[in-house]
Amino acid sequence: MSVPNTRTEEAAIVTIDLQKCNGCGKCIAVCKDFEFELIEGKASLTKQPLFGCIACGHCMAICPEGAIQVTGRCLSPEDLFQLHDKKTMLGYDELLTLLQSRRSLREFRDKPVPRDLIDKVISVAATAPMGIPPSDVNLLVLDSKEKVRQFSIDFCMLLGKNRWLVSGWFMVLMRLFHDRKEADFFKKFMRPLFDVYIGNMNKGIDMVTYDAPLAIYFYGSPYCDPADPIIAATYAMLAAESLGLGTCMLGAIHPFLQSGFGVKEFKSKYGIRYKSREGLVLIIGYPKVKYTKGVKRTFANVDFH
């Protein structure tokens, strides 16, 4: 048994072709589960790995002779592919230009995003690093303006059932049992958000997902590293930007899909499988506006020690 998640509980199976092994020891260097050791100049499996093989694939990918195969935990030797020469890869300057030109876009043309572009975005997102493989990130894809808007309508109805979260009496309780920062967050951010979302939707205006033609909800599972859905959504965002699409990450939807009145029914309707500590909705579409200037961003602190 290895580290479990919703997709598997078993360790992957590692096999070594001793006829091919040249004893270079590269598998030993990269395996942080301590699966390998050298015996008589050949790679061998140890009897006491740390977790049991989690199928990261490092050993199989680095073996120069193709002597190692990993099977299980959603990985097989058929998943290996040859990497491109680094000279053909995106350089720093090109990457920086792409990132600096990105803005959180909420104005989209009334034009569907083709399925082939959606598939490309998802393919890039699947390459995102994760805490423990295989990835336990789940995606809900709403691939039309109509589906996205219905999701927003249903979400606003869900908020209406839980409006007590921003009521006056609940604000008082927040002050009693939570620190000031959390209470202020509910008062100064969450309460206006409820009003904007619900109030505008009652007028037929979608301020939740902004009538985007595509929305992808990234969420994990109780087993999932909390960062995994966020990293995957970030990769998807960059992929969409590289394809000439506009994007915006929406963090305010996910928290209300974890518990509360009507959440079970909402999740059932949209096939949302699990609770997840973190999650993001990424809206994507063809930009309706064009920015000609960027804005410099900074961190709160950058301390070198």
N, C-alpha and C positions, 0 to 999 in steps of 0.2 A: 504493500500500500504506500502511496505517496501523498503529497499535499492535495486534499480533495477540493473540488468545486462542483458546480451543477452539471458539468459535462463529463466528468470522470473522477474516479477515486483511486484508480490503479496506477502504479508506476509503469512507465514505459519500459520496453524490453530492448536492451542493448546487446548487439551481437558483434563479434570481432572476427574477421577473416585473418587468421594468423599467417596464411600464405602471402597475403598482400601487405601485412603490417611490416614497416621498416624500422620500428622502434624509435621514431623521432621524438616521441613524448609530447607532441603538441596537444593531444587530447587530454593529457594529465594537466597541462598548464591552464587550459580553458575551462575544465570541468570543476565547478565550485560545489558539486555534490560529492566530490572525492570518489568517483566511480572507478577510476583507473589507477593502475600501478604498472611498473615495468617489471616483468619477470623473465629472466634469461633473454633480455633484449627485445621482448615483445610486450605490447599492451595487453593487460589482463584486467578483469573486473575485480574490484575489492569486495570483501564480504560485508563491510560495514559502511555503506554510503550514508550521507547525512540525512537525506529525506527519502531516497529512492528517486530514480530518474524522473524529472519533471518534463522531459522532452523539449528542452530549449533548443536542441539541435546543434549546439556549438561543436561538439566532438565530431559529428558527422560532416559538418560544413567545413571544418578545418583540416580534416585528414587528407593529406596529399595523395594517398594511394587508394582512397575509396574503400578502406578496410573496415569501416564502422558503419553499422546501420542501426537506426533507432525506429522502433515501431510501437505505436500506442499513444494514448493521450492526444489523439487527433493529429498525429504526425506519422509520416511514413517516408521511406527513401525516395518515393516518387515526388515528394515535395521539394526536393533539392533543385536548384537552378543555378546556372553560371552567372556570376556577377559581372557587370560591365566594367570596362577599364575606367579608372578614376579620372582619366583625362577627358572623358565624355560626360562626366557628371556636372551638375549645377555648381558653379563657383560661388564664393562668398559674396562677391559684388552683386551677382544676379539674384541671389537669395535675399540679400538686404534690400534690393530694389523692390522685389515682390512684397516683402514684409512692410516696407515703409509706405507702399501704395495702398495697402489694405486699410479699409475703414469699416466700421460697423454700419452696415447699410440696412435701411428700413423702407426704402422706396424701390419698388420693383416694377418692371414692365409686365404687362399682362401677356406673358409668353411662357408656355410650359418648358420645363427643363427636360430634354430628351433622355430616354432610358439609358442610352449608352454613356452619357455624361454622369448620370447617377451611379452607374456601375463603376465608372472610373473613380469617382469620389470614394465609394465604399472600398474599392480595392486598395486605395492608398491608406484609408483609415485602418484597414486590417493589418497594415505593417507596423502600427504603433507599438512601442514597447509596453510590456505589462508586468505586474508584480510577479505572478506565477502563471506560466502557461499551462494549458491552453487558455486563450482569452475567455473571460467570463463576461465580456461586454455584450450587451444586447442592443439591437437597433429597431426602432419603430420608424418606418419610412412612410411619410404621407406625400404622395407624388403628384398631387394636383392642387390647384388653388381651392377647389371646392372641398377637398378632403381636409386641407389645412384650416380652412375657415370653419368647417364643422367641428374640428377639434377645438378651436378657439371658443366657439359657442358653448360646447359641452364643458369646457374648462371654466368659463365664466359662470355657468350654472352651478358647477361644483363649488366655486368660490362663494356664490350666494348662499349655499347651504352651510358654509363655514365662516360666515361674516362675523360671528361672535368672537373670532380670533382678534379682531381689531375693534371690538366694542369698548366702551368706556370702562365697564366693570372689569374687563379682562386686562386693560391697561393698568388698572390699579393693582390687580394681582401680580402683574409682571413686575411692578415696582417693589412688591413685597418679597417675591421669591427669586427674582433675577437681578443681575447687576444693571446699572444704569444704561450701559451701552446697549444691551439687548432690548431693554424697554424702549429706549430712544429709537432703536432700529425699527421696531414695530410701529411706533407712533409716527415717525417722520418718513418712513419708507413704505412699510407694508400697508398702512391704512390708506395713504393716497393711491397706492397701486390698486387696491381693491376698487376704489372709487373710479379710477381711470379705466380699468379693464371692464368692469360691469357697466358703468355709466355710458361709455362709448359703445359697447356692444348692444345696449338697449336702443341706441340710435342707429345701429347697423354699421358701426365703424369698428374694424378689427384693430385694436391697439395691443393685442397679445402677440400675434404672429404677422401682423401688417400685410395681410393678403399675399403672403409669399407663395410662389407656385410649388415650393418644395420645403418640407421640414423633416428633419431627422432627429429623433429623440435617442440619445445615447444614455444608457443606464446599465448598472451592474447587477450584482446579486449579493446576498449576505456574505458570500465567500470572497467577493471581489475586492481587490485593492481599491480604496476610494479614488485614487488618482487615475485609474485605468480608463473610465468613461470620458474623463476630461481630456486626457491625452489623445484618445482616439478622435474625439470631436475636434480637437485642434488640428490634427492631421487632415481630417476631412475638410475643415475650413480652408487650409492652405491649398489642398488639392483643387477645391472649387475656385479659389482665387486664381490659380494657375491656368484654369480653363476659361477665364474671362467672366466668371460669375461673381456676384456680390453676395456677402454673407453677414450674418449677425448671430452671436451667441446669446441665448436667452437663459438666464439662470433662475428666474423667478418662478418658473412653472414646476420644476422638479420637486421642490419641498412640499408642495401641496398634493402631490401624488403618492405620498407615503402613508398618510393616515388622515382620518377625519370622516365626516358624514358624506356618503356617496362615493368615496374613493374606490371601494371594492367594485361597484358597478361600473365606474368609469374605466378602471383598469381592465375589467373583463371585456368591455366593449372594444377596447383598442388592443387587446392581447398583450398587455404589459404584464410580464411574468413574475417579477420579483420586486421586493423592496430593495432600495439601493441607497447607500449613504450619500453618494454624490451622483449627479446626472446633469445633462445639458440638452437643451433643444437648439439645434442649429438650423436657421432658416437660410434658404439659398434661392437665388433667382437672378435674372438678367437685370443689371442696374438701370434704373430710370434716370439717375443723375450721374454726373461725372465730376469728380474732384480733380483740381489741377494743383492743389497744394497739400502737403502733409503736415502733421503736427508732431513735434518731438516729444517722446515719452521718456519718463525716468522712473527709477525705483525709489522706494522710501529711503533705503540705505544700501550702500555697497561698502562693506568693511573688509579690508585686507588685514589679516593677522599673520 
